[in-house]
Amino acid sequence: MNRKRCVVALDVGGTKIACGLFLEDGKMIFQKTVPTNQESADTSVSQLVSLALEAVSQAPKDFVAAGVGIIVPGWVNHKTRTVWAPNISGWNHIPLERKLSNELPLPIVLDSDRSGYVKGEVWLGVARGLTDVIFLAVGTGIGAGILANGQIIHGHEDLAGAVGWLALNPRYQEIYSRMGCFEAEASGGSVGRKGREASGAPSSGGREDLLTAQDVLQAAASGDPRALEIVNQVAVYLGMGVANLISTLNPQMIVLGGGLFQSGNCLFDRVRQECVRWAQPFAAQSVRLELSALGERAGLAGAARIALDNT
C-alpha cells in the first residue's frame, strides 16, 4: 500500500529554531520552537537533529517522512555544500548537510531563509499560485527571496537576493561596508539605531540604548517629530528599494514581511506611494504590493515546500 508523504521543516535563526511537520496539502500537524543554542556549531546542529527526529516521530501511521527542508539566515552555497550564517556560533562555511546526514536517515534540502519566505507565500500565503514574486524581508537585516517563472533565483554563487547591499545613497558612509546601504538605511535594526542616535542615547549601558524599531514607529504614530523624520526617511529608502526590484524584475507581486511591517499599514502605505515615484511606470502599474499573510510562519511553510519539491 502506498503511504502518503509528509516533510519536516526547520526555520533556523540566531535566536530561535522553529520546527514543523507538514502534510502535502499544507497542513502542519506538529510544531515546536526552541531557543538557538549558541555554545558551538555542534550544539546547534544537534538541536536540528533532535527537532527533526521528534517531528518524524509525530507522523501519522499512514504517512512516511520524505525529507527535511531547512532554511538558514545566511549563505547556502550549493556548489561547496557549505553554510555561512554569522549570527549562529560556529557556522562559518560549515558542511551542514554532511553533518546532518550522519544523524538523519532522510534526504536533506538546504536553502536561504529568503528563498523559504517567498516559497511559503506562494504555496500557502498571499501570493498563492503566482509565478513571479519577490518577498522583501525587512527585519534586523534586509533580504529578498526571488521567484521568476516559478523558479527560485539563486545566482552564480547563491547570493542573489542580498538586496541589503543595494546602493541608494551617493554619499557613501563607512557603515555601508559592514551591511550595505539599503540595510543600513532602512532595516529594522537601523531604525532602532537611528532612534538611539536621535535621542542622544549612549552607545551602551543606558535604558534608551534598548530603543527598538517598534519604539520608533510607535513614537511616530504619536506625533513625535524626531521619530516622524526617521520614519519618513526610511519610507523613502524602502520605496526606492522596492522600485528598483520592480523595474529590474517586473514581478507580479512584491510581498513585504519581517518585523518592520508587523506594526500595521502606516509604513506600508508610505512605501507603496513612494515606490510608484521611482519605478518603471508600466511595471509599477501591474505589480501588486502586499503584506505577508503568513508572518513568522512563512519560513516554516517555505522550508516544507522546498523539501516537497526536492525529495
N, C-alpha and C positions, 0 to 999 in steps of 0.2 A: 504494500500500500504506500502511495506517495505521501510523504509528510510535507506540510506547508512550512514555508521559511519564516524565520524571524532573524533580526540582527541586533547586535549590541552597538550602542552609540556612546562615545566618550567625547565630551567637550572639555578640554584641558585649559585651565587658566592659571595665572600666577597666584591667585588667592583661593580658588576652589576648582574642584573637578566634578562635573556632572556626568552621570551615567544613566542610560535608559535602555530598555529592551522594546523594540518596535516590531509590530507585525507589518506585513506588506501593504496593508491598507492605510498605514499611517497611525494606527492606534498604538499608544505607548502603554504597556502593561506593567512596567516596573520602572521606578525612578529613584535615584539616590544621589545626594550631593555631599561631598566631604571637603574639608579644608585641604589645600595642597600642602603636602609635606615638603618643606624646603631644606631639609637637612642635607640631602645629596641627590644626585641623579638616580641612584639605585633605590632610594626610599620612595621617590615619586613614581618611578617605573613599577615598583612593587604595588603601589596603590592602584595603578591602572590594571595590573593583572588581577588583583583581588576583586576590584569592582566588576571587571568583565566576567570573571568566574561566578560571582554572585548573581549577576544578571542572567547568565546562561542557566543557572540552577532554577530560575523562575520561569523558564519556558514551559508552556503547556505540553502535555504528553503527546499531542498530535502535531507538534511543531519541532523543527530542527533549527538550531542556531547555525546560520550560514556564514557568518563572518562578523568582523569587528571594524567599525568605522571610527576613526579618531581624528579630531581636528585640534590644531595647536596654534597658539598666538605667536607665530614666528615664521621661519623659513623652512619649508619642507622641500628639500632638494631631491627630486625624483631620480636624478642621474647618479648622485653619490649615495642615495638612500640614507641620508642623514637629516637630522632636525636641529635647527638652531633656534632657541627660544630664550632670550636674555633675561626674562623675568621669572624663569624657573631654574633653580640652582642646579648647576652641572650640565645643563642642556646646551652644551657648546659643540654643535655639529656631532651629536651622538647618533649611533646606529640604532635608533629607537625600534624600528621594525624588527631587526635581528634580535635585540634584547627581548622583545615581547614574544617573538616566535619561539624562543626557547622555553617559554612558560605557557603559552596559549595554543591549544591544538586547533586553531581556526585561522582562516585567511584574514589578514590584517591590511586595511587600506588607510593610508595617511593623507591628509591634506591640510591646508591652512584654514584657520577659523573663518577668514573672509569668504573662502570658497564654500564652506559649510553654511554660512549665513544665507548666501544667495540661493543655494540648493534647497535649503529649508523653506524659504519663502515661495519658491517656485513650486515646490511639492505640496505644501500644506498651508501656505500663507496668502498674502495679498497679491502675489504675482503668479498665482496658480495657473499653470498651463502655458505661460508665456515662454518665448524662446530667446529674447534679447533683453536682459535685465542686469542692472547694477545694484548691488547692496552697498551703500556707503555707511560704514560703521564708524560713528563718531563717539568715542569714549575717552579713556585715558590717552589713546592714540587715535590715528585715522587710517583706515584701510578700506579697500573696495574689492568685493567679490564680483567678478565679471562673467556673465553668461552670454555668449554670442552664438547664434544659430544652434542653440541648445547645448553648447559645449562650454565647459569652464576654460577660460583663457589663463594659462599658466605662464607663458612667456618662455624665452630661451633658457633662462636659469631659474624658472619657477618664482620669479619676483614680480610678475605682473600684478597690479592692484596695490602696489606700495605707494598709493597716491598721497600719503602724508608728505612726500617729497616734491609734490607739485610746486613749482616756482611761481608765486603770485605777487611778490613784492620785489621791485627792482632795487630797493635799499637793503642790501644783504646784512644780516645780523649773525653774530657768532653762534647763537643758539641754533640756527638752521643747520649747522654742521652736525649736530647731535640727533636731530629728529626730522629735519626737513621744514620748509617754510610753511606749508599748509597746516601741518600738525602743530607747529609752534604758535601759529596764529589762531587756530580755530578748534583744537581738540578740547575735550572736557578738562584734561589736565592743565592745559594752557589757560583756559578760562579761570580756573582756580588760581593759577599763578598770577594772572593779570589782576584779579581781585585783591590778592595779597599785596601786590605792588602798589595798587591804587590806594589801599588802606594804610600804607606805610608799615605793614606788619614786619616784624623781624624775620630773618632768614630761618630761625629755628627757636623753639622754646616757648613762644607766646601762644595764647589761645587763638589769636587771629591767624596764626600760621596754619590752623586747621580749616581755614576757609576753603570751601569747595565750589565747583561749578554750579551745583544746585543752589548754594547760598547766594551766589551772584545773580542767578536767574530769578530767585525769589525777591531779592532786593530790587532788581529792575522792575519786576511786576508791581512792587510797592512804590515805584517812582523815584528810587534813589538815583541821582544824576550820574554818579560815577559808575554805578552798575549799568545804567542805561547806555552810557557811552561804550562800555565794554561789549555789551550785547549787540549794539549797532555795528561795531567793528567786526565782531565775529560773524554776524549775519552776512556782511559784505563778502568776507573771505569764503564762507560756506557757499554763498551764491555763485561766486566766481569759480570755485572748485567744481560745483555741480554743473555749471555751464560748460566748463572745459570737457567734462565727461560726456555731456550731451552732444557737443559739437564733434568730439573725436569718435564716439562710438555709436551715436544715433540709436539709443536703446528704446524699447517700448515703454520701459518703466525704470525709474530710479527709486529704490526703497531706502528710506532714511531710518537708521536704527542706532542703537548704542545709548549710553547713559544721557547724553546731551539732549536727546529727543524724547526722553521719558517724562518731561515736565509739562507736556501739553502742546498746543498748537501755536503758541505765540512765536517762538523761534522758527518753527516750520513754515508759517505763513510768510515771515520776513524772507526766508531763504527762497521760497517759491517766487516771490516778487523780484528779488534781486537776480536770480539766475536768468530770468527772461530778458533782462537788460543785456546780458553778456553772451548768451548762447546763439548759435546759428538759428535764425528765425523759424525756418520750416521744421527743423529738428525739435525746437522748443515747443512748437505748436502740437506736435504729435506725441511727445513724451508725457507719461503720467508720473507725477511725483507723489509718493505715498509714504506714510509712516509704517514701520514694521507692524505686521499683525501678530507675529509670534513673540516679539520681545526677546527675553532671555532664552526662550525655547527654540529659537531659530537655529542655534548652533547644534543642539541635540538632534533636531529633525534633519538638519543637513548632513550630519555625520551618519545618521541612519540611511539616508538616501544614497550617500556616496558608497556605503557598504553594499546596499542592494544593487546598485548599478555596476559594481565591480567584483562581485563574488558569484 
